[in-house]
Amino acid sequence: MLETILSPKDIKKLTLPELIALAEETRALIIETVTRQGGHIASSLGAVELIIAIHYVLDVPIDKLIFDVGHQAYAHKILTGRAAGFHDLRAEGGVSGFPKMAESEYDCFTGGHASNAISAALGMVRARKMRGEKHAVVALVGDGAMTGGMCYEALNDAGQYAEPMLVILNDNEMSISKNVGALSAYFTGLRKNAVYTGTKRAVKRGLNFIPLVGPFIVRGVDFIKRVIRNALLRDQFFEKLGFDYYGPIDGHDIRRLIRTLKKVKDSERPVLLHVATQKGRGYQDAEAHPDQYHGLAPNPLDPREQNVRRTAGNGELIAGWLLEMADRNPSIAVMTAAMPLGTGMTAFARRHPRRFFDVGIAEEHMVTMAAGMAAAGMRPYIAVYSSFLQRGYDQLIHDVCIANLPVTILVDRGGLVGADGSTHQGVYDLSYLRQMPGMVVASPRDANDLKRMLRLSAHIEGPMAIRYPRDSEDLGERFRSEEPLKVGQWEELAVGRDAVILAVGQMVPVALQAAVELAAHRVECGVIDARFVKPLDEALLKDAAGRYPLIVTLEENALAGGFGSAALECLSAWGAAPNVLTLGVPDRFIEHATIERQRECCGLNAAQVAQAVLGRLSAEQERKSD
Ligand SMILES: Cc1ncc(C[n+]2csc(CCOP(=O)(O)OP(=O)(O)O)c2C)c(N)n1
């Protein structure tokens, strides 16, 4: 049937049994594709019927459908003309893992980060009014995303604006892990209310069977139901915010979804429709372990195996060291914004449950909460992905740095991230973190250095960020050391003569490899591990500027404002003018592909770095001979 669905218009022609069959086919395609390509399987499986019903009732793309995060939108992609290309999901040049305006007219807003859909929807509602248009605007938001403060800023604003818009709360009681917080408990309470709704439905069905008078009684019951509903719901949270609340309804019952959506679609007021779904629906393993099946890495083999692999990485290593540090130091506490699994912190949470906090998808709150903790004498560690830490920029400056509080930020997924693509790249952190006075910014070349940085963090009397990728290359015995690190101290790993590469973090192995390749061209290239992006090792930089005719900076971070800029700023302050080549992520968004390919697109693999150095050296030679 999928082959006949070229656009949502084709869905509207289907009968209920056909819609149910379509859901099964869509689900099968998602399972088949994602277990091969990787991606957000459990969230997408939970939203299949909901998305079919939405497309059945609404008229997308005239009506606007905005997905929060967008990781649950695979069925939407499949049903909006992208089924044939779906096999390439998240691969280079293939369908993106998130809604993308550049990819399809059916994706009216680009997604990836959580809790922004209601704001975007309200923007569209206001645009609709100003432009005198008429169409529906729908935001589909998960209960996990509803732990993010932006949702409430938007609801507060939308409620008083009182223009029609529909917020669908897709409640599966899960964020990536079990959802947290008082509001999550409140939603669960509402779901339990469904018993009340279900009882009424059963009574109504029974009454309809009574000859002649039955239907009249039913109408009377409908009236009473409305009265009871209003009485019960009048003091509810969403109603107070200015939204009419409907639900909860079963998010896998297409008939019910269609009926309800038809009812609320033409409402003259803001409506919140609460839909109960099951994460991972239809895929046994994912239903049983929705957290582990939230996102899968590409694997043509067995998804279960990769889940074992999923938790191993720098985050897990850090959690192991940190829990030992916390055994000895009762001031250490760890927090995460809905990412205990991804950041590897579950082991810490198990060992020190009273000193571990999952705050929900609330990075801004988390940073300031850590500041509060530090101000009250604790040593908080924040475990966060680089791209999500962007949410806490002001809080870092205002709440952490100005008071110089000892908050350590474990910046995971620093650098290029692969299949998640442009919304998740961790390539801005070195730039924005190094702007902040007092912040120590460190990035380890391998796991051994990561451990040394973590140890150092315990002795720093101010904020420190340790930035690392999910996995680091093992550089082997030769580069291993247990010696305590000193803030701002770099290390010269290879001495050369013609050029030196100052490399940061995961670029150190690349620099070492590039130096080997350059040696084959009879270029003697030194390598310095610039493990502190702030403060710089000014003494070694000055020394290198005196010894080497060419200084190359190498980072998996935006060139704009990154480590290369820091080195140039320093050199220009001294009035020294050596030949400098800065290599890093260019000034454009890097789309989904493997990390290797993304590196190549940025000119950052070892062969390309070697070529760039050769190019610059020969250009220099030509200039001199002119
Ligand atoms: C700002 C931000 N922080 C963290 C994440 C990582 N993340 C992606 S999905 C998700 C959970 C979302 O839960 P929910 O909205 O309930 O959707 P579900 O997966 O349950 O369908 C999280 C924490 C993110 N995308 N954006």
The ligand as an SDF file (V2000), in Angstrom:
LIG
                    3D

 26 27  0  0  0  0  0  0  0  0999 V2000
   17.6490   20.5890   24.0980 C   0  0  0  0  0  0  0  0  0  0  0  0
   17.7140   19.0990   23.9660 C   0  0  0  0  0  0  0  0  0  0  0  0
   18.2060   18.3570   24.9880 N   0  0  0  0  0  0  0  0  0  0  0  0
   18.2760   17.0220   24.8700 C   0  0  0  0  0  0  0  0  0  0  0  0
   17.8630   16.4030   23.7320 C   0  0  0  0  0  0  0  0  0  0  0  0
   18.0330   14.9010   23.5830 C   0  0  0  0  0  0  0  0  0  0  0  0
   16.7210   14.2380   23.4390 N   0  0  0  0  0  0  0  0  0  0  0  0
   16.2420   13.8840   22.2430 C   0  0  0  0  0  0  0  0  0  0  0  0
   14.7460   13.1850   22.3390 S   0  0  0  0  0  0  0  0  0  0  0  0
   14.7350   13.2990   24.0060 C   0  0  0  0  0  0  0  0  0  0  0  0
   13.5660   12.7730   24.7820 C   0  0  0  0  0  0  0  0  0  0  0  0
   12.3020   13.3100   24.2550 C   0  0  0  0  0  0  0  0  0  0  0  0
   11.2370   12.7150   24.9180 O   0  0  0  0  0  0  0  0  0  0  0  0
    9.7900   12.9540   24.3730 P   0  0  0  0  0  0  0  0  0  0  0  0
    9.6300   14.3640   23.9880 O   0  0  0  0  0  0  0  0  0  0  0  0
    8.8370   12.4100   25.3660 O   0  0  0  0  0  0  0  0  0  0  0  0
    9.7200   12.1110   23.0440 O   0  0  0  0  0  0  0  0  0  0  0  0
    9.7080   10.5120   22.8940 P   0  0  0  0  0  0  0  0  0  0  0  0
   11.0810   10.1460   22.4600 O   0  0  0  0  0  0  0  0  0  0  0  0
    9.3300    9.9150   24.2110 O   0  0  0  0  0  0  0  0  0  0  0  0
    8.6970   10.2570   21.8540 O   0  0  0  0  0  0  0  0  0  0  0  0
   15.9000   13.9080   24.4750 C   0  0  0  0  0  0  0  0  0  0  0  0
   16.2250   14.1390   25.8870 C   0  0  0  0  0  0  0  0  0  0  0  0
   17.3780   17.2120   22.6830 C   0  0  0  0  0  0  0  0  0  0  0  0
   16.9810   16.6960   21.5150 N   0  0  0  0  0  0  0  0  0  0  0  0
   17.3160   18.5370   22.8230 N   0  0  0  0  0  0  0  0  0  0  0  0
  1  2  1  0
  2  3  1  0
  2 26  2  0
  3  4  2  0
  4  5  1  0
  5  6  1  0
  5 24  2  0
  6  7  1  0
  7  8  2  0
  7 22  1  0
  8  9  1  0
  9 10  1  0
 10 11  1  0
 10 22  2  0
 11 12  1  0
 12 13  1  0
 13 14  1  0
 14 15  2  0
 14 16  1  0
 14 17  1  0
 17 18  1  0
 18 19  2  0
 18 20  1  0
 18 21  1  0
 22 23  1  0
 24 25  1  0
 24 26  1  0
M  CHG  1   7   1
M  END
$$$$
